[in-house]
Amino acid sequence: MISYLIVVFVFSLAFITVAEIMYWLYKKEYLRAKAKYLRELIDQKNDLTSSNEPFYTCVYEKWNYGEMPLSEANSMCSLKFEQN
């Protein structure tokens, strides 16, 4: 009975450890991708010769002023500029 509890405890500990490692690795990858997207967004917003500059400015401003998360700002501005 005690060996069964030890096996369950070790398995649980191993599972939690693997889950935590996977979580932090994917979170780090997600944050890198988001940072890359934001750098590109800012570059495109600042490129006044681009025909998409108003769209990128809209997304950046809605996100930067805290109105909404980045994905929602992107969707909202997409709808706004598709209607025009």
TIZAMAR-267884 format. One record per residue (C-alpha): x, y, z; chain; residue in three letters. Coordinates in pm, 1 decimal. Layout:
N
- X/Y/Z/A/ALA $
...
This chain:
84
- 0.0/0.0/0.0/A/MET $
- 280.5/240.5/87.5/A/ILE $
- 464.4/163.0/-236.5/A/SER $
- 145.9/241.7/-427.8/A/TYR $
- 124.9/582.7/-258.1/A/LEU $
- 490.4/651.9/-334.7/A/ILE $
- 436.7/565.4/-702.5/A/VAL $
- 129.4/792.1/-720.6/A/VAL $
- 318.1/1073.6/-547.4/A/PHE $
- 621.5/1042.9/-778.3/A/VAL $
- 399.5/1026.7/-1087.6/A/PHE $
- 203.4/1333.5/-972.2/A/SER $
- 520.6/1525.8/-900.7/A/LEU $
- 665.4/1433.6/-1241.4/A/ALA $
- 342.9/1532.7/-1416.4/A/PHE $
- 330.1/1871.1/-1242.4/A/ILE $
- 697.0/1935.0/-1318.2/A/THR $
- 653.5/1858.9/-1689.9/A/VAL $
- 337.6/2069.9/-1704.3/A/ALA $
- 512.8/2368.4/-1544.5/A/GLU $
- 809.4/2341.7/-1780.4/A/ILE $
- 580.4/2325.4/-2084.3/A/MET $
- 376.6/2622.2/-1959.4/A/TYR $
- 677.6/2847.4/-1908.7/A/TRP $
- 839.3/2747.3/-2240.3/A/LEU $
- 523.6/2822.4/-2437.4/A/TYR $
- 462.0/3144.1/-2244.5/A/LYS $
- 814.0/3261.0/-2328.4/A/LYS $
- 760.0/3173.5/-2696.5/A/GLU $
- 424.3/3354.3/-2696.6/A/TYR $
- 577.5/3667.5/-2546.1/A/LEU $
- 857.5/3667.2/-2804.2/A/ARG $
- 604.2/3637.2/-3086.8/A/ALA $
- 394.3/3917.2/-2938.2/A/LYS $
- 700.3/4141.1/-2903.1/A/ALA $
- 797.2/4072.8/-3265.0/A/LYS $
- 443.4/4155.6/-3379.0/A/TYR $
- 445.4/4479.2/-3179.7/A/LEU $
- 779.7/4585.1/-3328.1/A/ARG $
- 642.8/4523.9/-3677.3/A/GLU $
- 319.6/4702.5/-3591.0/A/LEU $
- 507.8/5009.3/-3469.5/A/ILE $
- 732.6/5007.1/-3777.5/A/ASP $
- 430.8/4986.3/-4008.8/A/GLN $
- 245.5/5254.8/-3811.2/A/LYS $
- 541.4/5487.8/-3850.6/A/ASN $
- 575.5/5418.8/-4225.8/A/ASP $
- 370.2/5708.8/-4359.3/A/LEU $
- 418.0/5597.7/-4721.3/A/THR $
- 230.7/5270.8/-4659.4/A/SER $
- -130.9/5247.7/-4772.3/A/SER $
- -205.6/5043.2/-4457.1/A/ASN $
- -68.7/5306.5/-4218.2/A/GLU $
- -416.4/5415.1/-4092.1/A/PRO $
- -502.4/5053.9/-4004.7/A/PHE $
- -181.2/4998.7/-3810.2/A/TYR $
- -221.6/5334.0/-3635.9/A/THR $
- -575.3/5235.7/-3534.5/A/CYS $
- -457.2/4901.9/-3390.0/A/VAL $
- -164.4/5057.4/-3208.3/A/TYR $
- -366.9/5338.7/-3055.8/A/GLU $
- -648.2/5113.5/-2933.9/A/LYS $
- -394.4/4878.5/-2777.2/A/TRP $
- -156.5/5145.9/-2645.9/A/ASN $
- -424.9/5350.1/-2470.5/A/TYR $
- -551.6/5037.6/-2295.5/A/GLY $
- -888.2/5032.6/-2467.2/A/GLU $
- -859.2/4664.7/-2554.9/A/MET $
- -618.4/4373.0/-2591.2/A/PRO $
- -409.1/4354.0/-2906.7/A/LEU $
- -613.1/4078.1/-3073.5/A/SER $
- -940.2/4265.9/-3013.3/A/GLU $
- -789.9/4590.4/-3141.7/A/ALA $
- -675.7/4411.4/-3456.0/A/ASN $
- -1022.8/4263.5/-3511.8/A/SER $
- -1199.5/4593.1/-3443.2/A/MET $
- -980.2/4790.5/-3682.8/A/CYS $
- -1009.7/4517.4/-3946.9/A/SER $
- -1387.2/4550.1/-3934.0/A/LEU $
- -1364.1/4929.7/-3940.2/A/LYS $
- -1139.8/4938.9/-4248.5/A/PHE $
- -1324.2/4660.2/-4431.8/A/GLU $
- -1645.9/4863.1/-4412.6/A/GLN $
- -1478.7/5167.7/-4573.0/A/ASN $
